[in-house]
Amino acid sequence: MSLTYEICIDSVAGAVAAEKAGAHRVELCAALFDGGLTPTLGTVRAALAAVSSIRVHVIIRPRGGDFIFDEHEVAAMEHDVALVREAGAHGVVIGALTPEGTVDLPVVERLMAAADGLPVTFHRAFDMAADPFGTLDVLAGLGVARVLTSGQDASALEGAPLIAELVRHAGDRVIVMPGGGVTDRNVARVVAETGAREVHFAALSEEPSPAVHRNPYPFMGGELRRPEYQRLVTTSGGIASVIRAAG
């Protein structure tokens, strides 16, 4: 069986690069520094218009931090799911937990209802769940299409033993997709050790800003920040390198 490659991106250019490299699907995000947040509706529409053969799934996550959301955040996510569905997105990526580390059923059910039949991925909120096997059963029962996980570890390679157990436990009820720290150096091991048929990764390279005039004093973020005049961009070459290594 051939592998399905999903690329985590934060730009329209990233979607174009992923399609060019032969990937099957992208997870379109904003703010990858925060683990991926909901992109703007304009970005979603532009990405969908820029590609033709690749599927665009959109993350719906209003902020970084934990996955315990208040009523206002849930309302915002519900609206965002409906908006990206109406824009033509091919799927949505969601996740919500209770303080005890179980699936927040009312929230997930509400967001899935807003998705109105679109494929739903449960993102790495799964890695913060208290009981991975019980959580997988709940998500399978809800009709979630796939679960993205690093095996509740620092990377998919380190979490490979648990991912392999989850793949076996899931059977054909729900797809278990490894993600987190997957590179061309370890993707073959991750696939071999987990038995997964889908894999999720980013392929980002540093690129200098085109700005000629530069003010070295102000910063647009907080104290933890990357250089102001540096970009991280998704590259076709980086994606193709991982795909070749996986084969």
HELIX and SHEET records of a PDB file:
HELIX    1   1 VAL A   12  ALA A   21  1                                  10    
HELIX    2   2 LEU A   32  ASP A   34  5                                   3    
HELIX    3   3 LEU A   41  ALA A   50  1                                  10    
HELIX    4   4 GLU A   71  ALA A   87  1                                  17    
HELIX    5   5 LEU A  105  ALA A  115  1                                  11    
HELIX    6   6 ARG A  124  MET A  128  5                                   5    
HELIX    7   7 PRO A  132  LEU A  142  1                                  11    
HELIX    8   8 ALA A  160  ALA A  170  1                                  11    
HELIX    9   9 VAL A  187  THR A  194  1                                   8    
HELIX   10  10 SER A  236  ALA A  246  1                                  11    
SHEET    1   A 8 ILE A 175  PRO A 178  0                                        
SHEET    2   A 8 ARG A 146  THR A 149  1                                        
SHEET    3   A 8 VAL A 120  PHE A 122  1                                        
SHEET    4   A 8 GLY A  91  ILE A  94  1                                        
SHEET    5   A 8 ARG A  55  ILE A  59  1                                        
SHEET    6   A 8 ARG A  25  LEU A  28  1                                        
SHEET    7   A 8 THR A   4  ILE A   9  1                                        
SHEET    8   A 8 GLU A 198  PHE A 201  1                                        
SHEET    1   B 2 LEU A 204  PRO A 208  0                                        
SHEET    2   B 2 GLN A 230  THR A 234 -1                                        
END                                                                             
